[in-house]
Amino acid sequence: MRLIPVKSDGRTSIAEAAITLAEAVSQNNISRAYRVLVQVADDLTAPDPAAAEIPVDIRNVPGPLRERGVLIDVDELTSA
């Protein structure tokens, strides 16, 4: 796996959102859990200016992923 640092422009990472979501669910705070999910969905659909900086050869991205805007190189999906 290769980690690529990018500017998040103040967005919460999925890892941070997952922790917040788990806490909200464990506390039965449904409205907070819902807000976290809505924020994640909003962040995922917003244009990301940093995405242009990610060094991925689009020809190596599997078609189904590329069609959904997920730019993961096929070599990164191969497990050892």
C-alpha positions in Angstrom: 0.0 0.0 0.0 1.2 3.5 -0.8 0.1 6.4 1.2 0.0 9.8 -0.5 -0.3 12.9 1.6 -2.7 15.5 0.3 -4.2 18.6 1.7 -7.6 17.9 3.2 -8.8 21.5 3.3 -10.3 21.0 6.7 -12.2 17.9 5.8 -12.4 15.1 8.3 -10.7 11.9 7.3 -12.7 8.7 6.9 -10.8 7.2 9.8 -11.7 10.1 12.1 -15.3 10.0 10.9 -15.5 6.2 11.6 -14.4 6.8 15.2 -17.0 9.5 15.7 -19.6 7.4 14.1 -18.8 4.4 16.3 -19.0 6.6 19.4 -22.3 8.0 18.3 -23.8 4.6 17.7 -22.5 3.2 21.0 -24.1 6.2 22.8 -27.3 5.6 20.8 -27.0 9.2 19.4 -28.7 8.6 16.1 -28.8 12.3 15.1 -25.0 12.6 15.5 -24.4 9.4 13.6 -26.6 10.6 10.8 -24.8 14.0 10.7 -21.4 12.2 10.4 -22.7 10.0 7.5 -24.1 13.0 5.7 -20.8 14.9 6.1 -18.8 12.0 4.8 -21.2 11.7 1.8 -20.9 15.4 1.2 -17.1 15.3 1.3 -17.0 12.3 -1.0 -19.1 14.1 -3.6 -17.4 17.5 -3.4 -14.8 18.3 -6.0 -11.4 17.7 -4.6 -8.7 20.1 -5.9 -6.0 17.8 -4.4 -7.2 14.9 -6.5 -5.3 16.3 -9.5 -2.1 16.0 -7.6 -2.4 12.2 -7.0 0.1 10.4 -9.3 -2.1 7.7 -10.8 -1.8 6.4 -14.3 -5.5 6.4 -15.3 -4.8 3.5 -17.8 -4.0 1.3 -14.8 -7.2 2.0 -13.0 -9.9 -0.8 -13.4 -12.8 0.4 -15.5 -15.5 0.0 -12.8 -13.5 2.0 -10.3 -12.6 4.7 -12.8 -16.3 5.1 -13.7 -17.0 5.8 -10.1 -14.2 8.3 -9.7 -12.0 6.0 -7.6 -8.5 6.2 -8.7 -6.7 3.2 -7.3 -4.0 1.7 -9.5 -4.6 -2.0 -10.2 -1.1 -2.8 -8.8 -2.2 -1.4 -5.5 -5.1 -3.9 -5.4 -2.9 -6.9 -5.8 -2.2 -8.6 -2.4 1.0 -10.4 -1.5 
